[in-house]
Amino acid sequence: MMKIIHTADLHLDSRLELIPDRSLAEERRNELLLCFRNMVAYAVKEGVEAILIAGDLFDVRKISQTARDAVIGVIVNNPDLKFYYLRGNHDEGSFVEEFRAKTGELPENFKTFNESWTSYELIGKDQTKVVISGAEITKRNNSLLPEELQMDENEVNIVMLHGMESDLSGKGDGEIIPLRDYRNKGIDYLALGHIHAPKIATLDARGKYGYSGCPEGRGFDECGSRGFHLITVSGRDLSVEFVPFAKRIVYDLEVDVKDADGSDAVIDRIKETALSGGVRPDDLLKVRLCGEKELDVSFDLTYIKTILDAEFFVFRIKDETKTIIDYDAFAKDASLKGEFVRMIREETEAGNLDEESAAEVIRTGIRMLCQEGKIQGN
């Protein structure tokens, strides 16, 4: 039995612009690098024999010395573990050249690909054999690659590509993988990169395809469990499973604050929702307040964020609630306040204001009228 890890989209050296706190961004950037090191440690401990990196190992063209040396060190210091590195659209730097310059020549356990199909035979410790093929997609070669892929259907075949799955033609597009053109080719597993959410699906009657997703979520567009795919090959049988591995999970939660009478009540509601959703203090949490609130109820988002910033690694909040305006309550009000509300209602019915804008205008106007009354009464 042979075990292989399929990973992709680590995006080491990512700028992490969605984390405005520079110290937290730097900490998270180091955690992405630590994730790679920990994944390799997991592989060694669990008897994994190869790691497939299906693109976007790095995020920027100019790789930091820290990230470059750390990745090289991990690969060189684990000679019994094979690494198959296929560049993605973010891997525009000179990592392979810098690797070669630093070590004199690429080590035997580090395999690379180019714009034509390259295949390697991976022989396991128990003599299990897997053929690993890969090519880097460009606008020039995309339509030709499926036709040029030749494999022995009697072998266990894994193919590596980086791009967006599609049932359309990939002609002229360097980021499209036309799945229809890779069906019935003898592929047992199509290991893909580029999509950041994990996925395992059927390719054809014989094989599967999968995106391992990014092993660590970097922003609120990468929510949910993150990790890698573990491929197990036993004879001619191949299975794939997702292994959760992220140090932190990114959450985007809706919190219904109906009947909450103020900011402290909202804080309690957020904590309850986060706890029931499995959010840990180490995680990144974005909250979208939803539901209806009365006209005289308001929430201080700055205050709420100040309190909850200390509860989670990163905390964001957005108010998406709807304000209830009971126009009938002001229908017979002879005061200036009643006249003002009726005027805003007419503007809303005429289509000049939406409900939420009307609520804000009414709330501000009533506050000013009340303040004016206090001044006149002094």
N, C-alpha and C positions, 0 to 999 in steps of 0.2 A: 504493500500500500504506500502511495506517495502523497504527501501534502504539499500544496502550493498556495501561496498568498497572492491574491490579485488586489492591487491598490492603484490609486490614481489621484490626481488633483490635490496633492498635498500643499501646493502653492507656498513652499517655503520662501521666507523673506517677504511675505505679503505685507503691504503697507497698513492694512487694517484701518482704513480711513473711517469705518463705521464706529470705531472706538476712539472718541475724541481725547480721552485722558491718555497722555503720552506714556505714562508709566504703566498703565494697564495694557496699552497696545504693545509695548515692548515685552511685557510679561507674557502676553498671549502669543506674540511672535516666537518667543523662545519655547513656548509649549508646543507649537507646531513642529519645531525641530525635535523636541523631546518625544513627540508622538512617533516620529520615524525611528528614533533610537529604540523606543519601547516596543515598536512593532517587530523590529529585528530581534530584540531580546525574547519576545514571545515566540518568534519563529524558531530560534535556537532551542528554547525550552520544550516546545511542542514537537520537535522533530520535523519541522517544515524544511523542504529541500530547495525551494526557489521562491523568489519574490518577483512578481511581474509588476512593473511600474508603467501603467498605460497612459503616460503623458502628464504634463504640468507638474513635474516634481518641484520646479521653482516657479515663482510668480513674476519675476522681473528679469530684464536683460542683464543688468549688472548685479551679479550675485555677491553677497557679502562674504568676506573671508571666513567668518564664523560658520555660516551655513555650508559653504563649499568644503571647508576642512572637516567639519563634523560628518557630512555625508561620505566623503572619501574615507575618513577614518573608520567609520562603521563598516563599509564595504571591504576595505583592506584587512581589517581585524577579524573578519568572519569568512575566511577562505573556503570553508566547506558549504557555505550558503551561496547559491547562485542568484545574481540579480540580472533581470532582463529589462533594459531601459529604453522605452520608446518615447521620443520627444513629442510634446503637445504644442498647441499654438502659443502657450506662454513660455515654452522652453526655447527662447530665441538667443540665449546667451551662449557662452563658449565653455560650458561645464565639462564636456568630454575632452576638449582640448586642454583645459586647465588640469583636469585629472591626469591626462597623459603627461603633461609637463611636470607635474608634481611627483609622479611615481616612475617616470621614465618610459613606461608602457602600461597599457591598461591591463589590470590583473585578469587571470583566467576566469574568475567568477563574475566578471562584469561584461555583459553582452549588450550590444547596441544594434540599432536598425537604421535603415536609410530609406530613400524614396522608392526602392525596388524591394520585392519580397526577399527577406532573409529568414532562413529556417535553421533551428538548432535542435539537436537531439539531446534530450535530458534523460539520463539513465539514473534511476534511483538506486538507493543502497540495496534494495531487494530485487534489482534488475527490472523494475517497472520502467517502461519506456514511454515518453511523451514527446511529441514533436511540437515545438513552439515556433510559430511563424509570425512575422510582423512587418509592417511597412508604414512609413510616415506619409500621410495624405497631403497632397497639394492640388492646386487647381489643374495642373498639367497631367497628373497621373490618376486622378480619382476615377474616371470612367474606365480606365484600362486595368486597374488593379484586380477587380473581380475576375476578369477574363484570364489574367496572368497567374492567378492563384492555382497552383497544382499541388494536390496532396494525395497521399496513399490512404485510401479509405479503410485499409486494414490496420492503420495506426490510430492511436489516440491523438487527436489534433486540437491544439489550442491556437487561436489566432488573436493577435493584438492589434488594435486600431484606436485612434483618438479622433472623435468627432461626434456629431449629432445624428442619432438614428433617424432614418426616414425611409418611407416606402417609395420615395421619388428617386429619380436619377440623380447621381452625384456629379454629373458632368459640369465642369466649370466652377465647382464650389469645393474649396479646400477643407470645409468643415462638415460636409454631409457624408454619412455612411448609408448607402442604399441597401438596406437589409435584404430586399428581394433578390439582389444580385449575389448575395452570399449564402442563400439557401441551397440545400442539396449539393453542397461542395465537399461534404465529408467533415464538416467542422463539429467537434464535440462541445467546445465552449469558445465563444467569441468574447474576449476580455476587452472591454471598452473603457475609455476615459473621456472626459469633457462635461458630462452631466454630473452635477454634484450631489444628487439624491441617489441612494442605493436602489438597485433594481435587478431582479432576475426574471427572465422571461423565456418563452419558447422561441427558438429560431426556426426549427423545422422538425420533422419527425425524428431526427437523430440528435440534434444539438440544442444547446441553450445559448443565450447571450446575456451579458450583464454589465451594468455600471456599478462599480464598487462605491462610487460617490466619494466625496472628500472625507478623510478620516477624522477631521475636526471641523466643526462649524465655525466660520469666521464672522458671519454677520447674520442679520435677521431674515435673510433670504436663504439661509441654510439651516433651517430648523429641524428638530427631531434627532433620532438616534443616528449616530455616524460611526463608521468603522471600516472594515474591509471584508472581502470575500475569501473564504477558505475553500479551496478546491481539493477534493480527495479523489484519487485515482486508484482503483483496485482492478487489476486486469484490464478489461476493456470498458469497465464501468466508471463513469465520472459523475460526481455529485458536487454541488456548490451550495454553500450556506453563508449567510451574512453573520459576521461576528461584531457585535457592538464593542467599541474600543475607545471612544472619545473620553478625554478627561472632563470636559464640560459639554453640556447640551444647550443648544439655543432654543428658546421657547418664544412663541408669539401667541398670547392668550387673549381671548375676549373675556372681559369681566363685567357682568351685568350689575349695575349699581342702582337699579330701580329701588326706590324707597330709602336710599341712603341719604341721610340728612346733612352731611357735611364731609369734610376732608378726612377726618379720623375714621368715620364709618367706611369711607372708600378704602382706606389703608387696611382696615380689618377684612373687608371683602376681598381685596387683592391677596392678602396673606392666606385666606381660606381657599381661594381658587388655586393659588400656586401650590399649596400643600396637597390638595386633592389631585392636582395634576402631576405630582411627583417632582416638582421643581426643587432643586437643592440650592443652598446658599452659594455653591461654587458655580452655578450656572448663569447664563445670560438670559435675561427676561425682558420681553417687550409686552406691555399691557395696553390694550385698546379698550377704553371704557365704553360700554354700550348700554342701551336701555333708555328709559324715559325719566326725566327729572322735572320737578315743579319749577315754575318761573322764578321763585324766590330762593331756589337752592343753587349754590355754585360750589365748585371744587377748586382748591388752590393747587394746581399741578406742581408748582415749584416746591411748595411745602411737602407734598406727597413724595416727590422725587428725592428731596433731601432726606426724608425718613427712610425710604426704601433703598437708597443708594448703599446704605450700610448693610442691607440684608442680602444682596446678591452681587456677583462679580461685576456685572453690568446691568443697569436697569434703565428702561425707557418707558415713557407713558404718553398716550395720546387720547384726547377726549373726543369720542365719536358718539356721545349721547345726544338724544333729541329732547328739546325742551317743550313741555306741555304748556300751551297758552289757552287758558279758559276765557275766551272773549266774552262769553255770556255773563261772567261775573262782573264785567265792566259795562254791560249794556245800558244800565240805568244809572250809572254813577255820574252825578252832575258835576263832579270836581274836574279840575284841570287834568288830573291823572286819567280819569275816565275818558275825557275828550281826546287826550293823546293816544290812548290805546285804540280807541275807535278809528282814529285817523290812520294808525299803522295797519289796522285790519283792512281798511279800504285799499291801502297801497298793496297789501299782500294779495287781496282778491283780484286786484287789477294786474297782477303778475309782475309788479315792480320790485317785490321783495320775496325771497323764499322764506319758509317757516323759521329756519334757524337764524337767518339774518334778522327777521322780524323780532324774534325772541331776544336777541342781543340788543337791538335798538330799544325795545321796550324796557328791558332790564336796566340799561344805561340811562334811559330817559326818566324812569321812575326814581332811580337813585339820585339823579340830579334834581328832580322836583322835590324829593324829600329833603335833600340838603338845602335847597333854596328856602323851603318852609322853615327849617331850623334857623337859618340866618335871619329871615324876616321876623321870627319870633323872639330873637334875642334883644 
